[in-house]
Amino acid sequence: MAADTAAWGKCNVCKKPIAFGAPYVKCTVSTCNRKRFTLIFCGHECWDAHNPEFNHRDPAYTEHVAPAQ
């Protein structure tokens, strides 16, 4: 349980925790980045798994770093 409290968030595909200060990727499609519904992924492999499910016309992602604790 302690691993979950040390995580900033979790990947929307594989559910692995994303630690504070760790890199993550975000889908650039506006419907995936709403204020109350933001999809984040631990890497481009999980983003690739998300892409066919949502069938985006112009798929892309941006790389980010989780905030420091």
C-alpha positions as YAML, in Angstrom:
chain: A
units: angstrom
residues:
- id: 1
  name: MET
  ca: [0.00, 0.00, 0.00]
- id: 2
  name: ALA
  ca: [2.93, 2.34, 0.62]
- id: 3
  name: ALA
  ca: [3.88, 2.26, -3.08]
- id: 4
  name: ASP
  ca: [0.52, 3.82, -4.01]
- id: 5
  name: THR
  ca: [0.99, 6.74, -1.61]
- id: 6
  name: ALA
  ca: [4.45, 7.48, -3.09]
- id: 7
  name: ALA
  ca: [3.02, 7.71, -6.62]
- id: 8
  name: TRP
  ca: [1.94, 10.91, -8.34]
- id: 9
  name: GLY
  ca: [-0.52, 9.09, -10.57]
- id: 10
  name: LYS
  ca: [-1.02, 5.87, -12.47]
- id: 11
  name: CYS
  ca: [-0.97, 4.84, -16.10]
- id: 12
  name: ASN
  ca: [-4.43, 4.67, -17.65]
- id: 13
  name: VAL
  ca: [-3.56, 1.49, -19.59]
- id: 14
  name: CYS
  ca: [-1.32, -0.76, -17.46]
- id: 15
  name: LYS
  ca: [-2.19, 0.88, -14.09]
- id: 16
  name: LYS
  ca: [1.48, 1.05, -13.05]
- id: 17
  name: PRO
  ca: [2.23, 3.91, -10.64]
- id: 18
  name: ILE
  ca: [3.96, 7.02, -11.98]
- id: 19
  name: ALA
  ca: [6.31, 8.32, -9.32]
- id: 20
  name: PHE
  ca: [6.90, 11.95, -8.40]
- id: 21
  name: GLY
  ca: [9.50, 13.41, -10.77]
- id: 22
  name: ALA
  ca: [9.16, 10.53, -13.25]
- id: 23
  name: PRO
  ca: [8.58, 11.02, -16.97]
- id: 24
  name: TYR
  ca: [5.15, 10.28, -18.45]
- id: 25
  name: VAL
  ca: [3.32, 10.96, -21.70]
- id: 26
  name: LYS
  ca: [0.01, 12.65, -22.39]
- id: 27
  name: CYS
  ca: [-2.27, 12.29, -25.40]
- id: 28
  name: THR
  ca: [-2.53, 15.54, -27.41]
- id: 29
  name: VAL
  ca: [-6.13, 15.02, -28.48]
- id: 30
  name: SER
  ca: [-8.39, 17.50, -26.69]
- id: 31
  name: THR
  ca: [-11.01, 14.94, -25.70]
- id: 32
  name: CYS
  ca: [-8.33, 12.97, -23.84]
- id: 33
  name: ASN
  ca: [-7.16, 16.04, -21.88]
- id: 34
  name: ARG
  ca: [-10.18, 17.53, -20.23]
- id: 35
  name: LYS
  ca: [-9.89, 19.03, -16.78]
- id: 36
  name: ARG
  ca: [-11.77, 16.21, -15.06]
- id: 37
  name: PHE
  ca: [-10.62, 13.45, -17.44]
- id: 38
  name: THR
  ca: [-6.92, 13.49, -18.31]
- id: 39
  name: LEU
  ca: [-5.30, 10.40, -19.76]
- id: 40
  name: ILE
  ca: [-1.67, 9.87, -18.73]
- id: 41
  name: PHE
  ca: [0.58, 6.98, -19.67]
- id: 42
  name: CYS
  ca: [3.83, 5.59, -18.28]
- id: 43
  name: GLY
  ca: [5.41, 5.45, -21.74]
- id: 44
  name: HIS
  ca: [4.81, 5.47, -25.45]
- id: 45
  name: GLU
  ca: [4.00, 1.75, -25.45]
- id: 46
  name: CYS
  ca: [0.92, 2.32, -23.30]
- id: 47
  name: TRP
  ca: [-0.03, 5.36, -25.38]
- id: 48
  name: ASP
  ca: [0.20, 3.14, -28.49]
- id: 49
  name: ALA
  ca: [-2.18, 0.67, -26.82]
- id: 50
  name: HIS
  ca: [-4.63, 3.52, -26.09]
- id: 51
  name: ASN
  ca: [-4.58, 4.92, -29.62]
- id: 52
  name: PRO
  ca: [-6.50, 2.18, -31.53]
- id: 53
  name: GLU
  ca: [-9.17, 2.10, -28.83]
- id: 54
  name: PHE
  ca: [-10.00, 5.80, -29.26]
- id: 55
  name: ASN
  ca: [-9.32, 5.92, -33.04]
- id: 56
  name: HIS
  ca: [-7.80, 9.42, -33.20]
- id: 57
  name: ARG
  ca: [-7.45, 11.14, -36.58]
- id: 58
  name: ASP
  ca: [-4.17, 12.89, -35.79]
- id: 59
  name: PRO
  ca: [-2.63, 10.86, -32.96]
- id: 60
  name: ALA
  ca: [0.29, 12.30, -31.02]
- id: 61
  name: TYR
  ca: [1.60, 12.56, -27.50]
- id: 62
  name: THR
  ca: [3.74, 14.96, -25.51]
- id: 63
  name: GLU
  ca: [6.36, 14.04, -22.95]
- id: 64
  name: HIS
  ca: [6.12, 15.50, -19.45]
- id: 65
  name: VAL
  ca: [7.71, 15.11, -16.02]
- id: 66
  name: ALA
  ca: [5.54, 14.53, -12.97]
- id: 67
  name: PRO
  ca: [5.78, 17.23, -10.32]
- id: 68
  name: ALA
  ca: [8.22, 16.87, -7.46]
- id: 69
  name: GLN
  ca: [6.78, 15.69, -4.18]
...
